[in-house]
Amino acid sequence: MKPSRRHALAKAIQLSLLVALPGLAAAQDAAPRKDATTLDTVQVTGTRIKKAEIESQVPVQTLSRDDIERTGLTSLGDIVQELTGAGSALNTKFNSSGNFGFSPNGDGIGAGSAQVDLRHLGPKRVLVLVDGMRWVNESSASGVGAATDLNTIPLAIVERIEVLEDGASSLYGSDAIAGVVNIITRRNFDGGQISLNYGQYGKGDGELQGVDLAWGFNTDRANLFLGLSYVDQDPVYSKDRAVAAFPVPGLGVETGSSATPNGRFIFTDPRCAGGTCNLTTPNGTSYPNGVRFPQDFIPFTGANRYNFARENMLLTPSKRTGAFGQFRYHFTDNVQGYVKALYNRRESVNQAAPEPIFLGLDAGTGNPWSERITISRLNPYNPFGIDLTSEGANPNLITLARRPVEGGPRIFEQEVDTQYVAGGLEGSFDAGDRTFFWDVNAAYSRNKADQTNRGSYNIRNINIALGDPAVCAATPGCVPLNLFGGPGTITPQMLSWISPVVRDRSEQKLKTFTANFSGDLFNLWAGPLSFAAGYEYRKYEGSYSPDPITVAGYYNGTQSLPTSGSYDVNEAYVELNLPLIKEGSFGKSLDLSLAGRYSDYSTFGGQFTPKYGLRWQVADEFLLRTTYAEGFRAPSIGELYGSASRADLQLSDPCLISITGAPPTGNRANCAALGVPAGAAQANSQISVQTGGNKDLEPETARSFTAGFVYSPAWAAGVPWSDKFDFEVTYYRHSLEGAVQAIDAQTQLNLCVQTLDPLYCNGITRSSVGGISSFENKLTNLGSIKTSGWDVDFFWTLPETSWGQFKLAWQNTWVTQYDALGAAGQVQPRKPGVEVNDSAIPEWTSNATLSWKRNAWTGSWTIRHISELTETCQASALDSPYCDNHVTGENKLSPTTYHDLQLGYRFELLKGLQVTGGVNNVFDKDPPVCLSCSLNGYDASTYDIPGGRFFYVRADLRF
């Protein structure tokens, strides 16, 4: 790796700044929120200085335990994904395995995980902390991911969630480009608590059950908390919701797969009209005694395609079991030690339709065992009387596509074990009239995942079983394979030969040590100069080990190779808070914040990231604040060392007739130059793309800017119509250079056809019949991403009356800009108000919650709004009745508003029994139909599932 280049003088100044200030410092638990009746901003995450009087220069959104329980959700990932500033990220509504393959972003598949994206910059650019310490990256037995799986953290142990939506690399290091999610665990707990959860969807499926146990005590010297958690989520199947029951809503099986239970057979033969056969047998027919050619065959049409959607899931099942404990002991009044440990197991399942077998010149799998094959004329089940071959000088087999329903659906079962152990010492001491704080911390965390895959096939064994029967007979275990006789003609003996149990593994480890020091250095003209400084060491290790048959190239599914790697980093940081003006004619106070961090990576060298902030308390009621920060993100293990793997992407080849018969859209001359013959057709909506890491990647760099104000007017405090009113506005802007990302595959394919430029066409090869046989789309340092927008929030507490007390929280995010460019200036398709690649950037998202409390009663009404989006209907979806404009191919996803209600009552039993019931999506609002989305006809990262009205009840008993 090349070291980062910086101006020598600047580097010297930066380093001198770090060594000139004493000590080491770090983030401690947040200072308690002040009860002032004037200005009330949240100050927790966002500063390393441990001092209650210093307000943060940036807004930090805090979700309390009450806020968490008000959602009715049991997954930490589901909760943070509902924030207005959150973007598209994986969750349990993605049934990824068997459908998408390995993500082009280098993260693997991530089946069963739940992640968080802030500002639409991607989950790998969000830093997740637990009690201020980094959490280990996800592991799902499919690659080495760069993001955190929030399903590895039991929700029952969470006291609050603090979200900083601003660049914070100078304070927290790499990954904090889009922001920080700091999860604070429960600690001060006396007695016990048992919580029971039950819920299900209005359709009677997706049953949810959960049990949480908590117990703790506090003494003068010691503090203990123990928690156990169990959550069991049942699946929701695609076949049970109309919009998800077919591949593309409104088109039936027309856009289904050409790999069917009866098979599709395309080969050149003078016995067929035009010299090319494109045949199948009638849907559902079976020929156990042998199929006859030509009398039993019919031409293949759209009506013969296979509906793979019915076997999929809208909501994937999972079981999560967690245990957590932490113990603190005060050795003296000024020194305490702590230990904490967590174990969590996630058992999740993905399911896909029976695995298709594609053979021949146009198989498009990138696997030589399927693309170079001879089906012998001597095979006892071959009805055509000739060798069907894609090899040699005169190949005749274009495509054989068969869906072995006899083997059942593909099942992918993940077991993910998370272990976390941490310990440390914290203390303070006085020097003169000043108090200084220190702490040292060490942590070890590990995610280990095992995946068992059933229902997939060994393509080498298929190749042998279809070939010369003499070779098969000489191969132990081989029996000739029948792909011609229709459903039910692949016997158990045949399945035994071609059906392995595939086991994949992955693991990530993180070792961390931090030492920190903070306090006041000396008094300036306007107050004390406060500082924090510290040192941090981290060691990352990651590996992915696919099954040996996958490594050997025998796996019929998405191919991948092993990945392993490690790196470490040493960091030092300093933060200063300089009071510039004290109370006077220029307001109450003006503070300047300065922070800087130097990071030395074993993979690419050093990097310095500064941050500057101003906080102007104009009056007790009015605060102005602004920040400017530079940031970076080091490439992850998977991004650097990830081996070649396959993604199956929804792509429209502009050179080919679409699967619904629409004519090609590309330049005919250019398509001919690329080797596409006239009349060539796309066989399936998915095209296989090869992804992988890149050892030459450089770190991403970023610049972030925020400016805003908080207004808490005195005229709205303590008056008959208002106890308190807060109004917060923040403008944000992020600029990211060298983003580690693959160019959008559809964009690359379109540009190749439009320009014939090797920059886009290199890595894309086609078979002799025109279809794409290989498509390389690996990671690179993309050009840039620029995004900006506004957060506007209102908080209003009404006076308590005989009707109780009401509180209103209304939070809004507007995205005004999002521009992504490739390294050569290629415009990427993501924009505000656009749905693309199973993700969206709504121009406006809004959450409003009206909460109520009267004596033992509590209640809430939450409104969640997502503004209108626009998508491009793929060529195969232009005929769908859901496509608004069949000429331009533009489709609008209408604005969507969800309503959630909750009501609770507290009984005076033991220390209190709280019974709560609620309904999420009260009016059973369906998501807008998405025609470009890969699965289930909607965007699972943005909307509730179709038929998403969810009823739940919860009982919490304290004792």
Helices and strands as residue ranges (DSSP letters): H 8-20, E 60-63, H 65-70, H 76-80, G 123-125, E 126-130, E 133-134, G 150-152, G 155-157, E 158-164, H 169-172, E 179-185, E 191-201, E 208-218, E 222-233, E 236-237, G 238-240, G 242-244, G 252-255, E 264-268, G 273-275, E 276-280, E 298-299, G 302-304, G 309-311, E 313-315, E 318-330, E 335-352, E 357-359, H 368-371, E 374-375, E 388-389, E 397-402, G 405-407, E 410-431, E 434-454, H 459-466, H 469-473, H 492-498, E 502-524, E 527-545, H 548-551, E 563-581, E 589-601, E 605-619, E 622-633, H 637-641, E 645-650, H 668-673, E 686-691, E 700-711, G 714-716, E 724-737, E 740-741, H 745-755, H 758-761, E 764-766, E 772-775, E 780-781, E 784-797, E 805-821, E 835-836, E 839-840, E 844-854, E 857-866, E 869-872, G 875-877, E 890-893, E 896-907, E 913-920, E 950-958
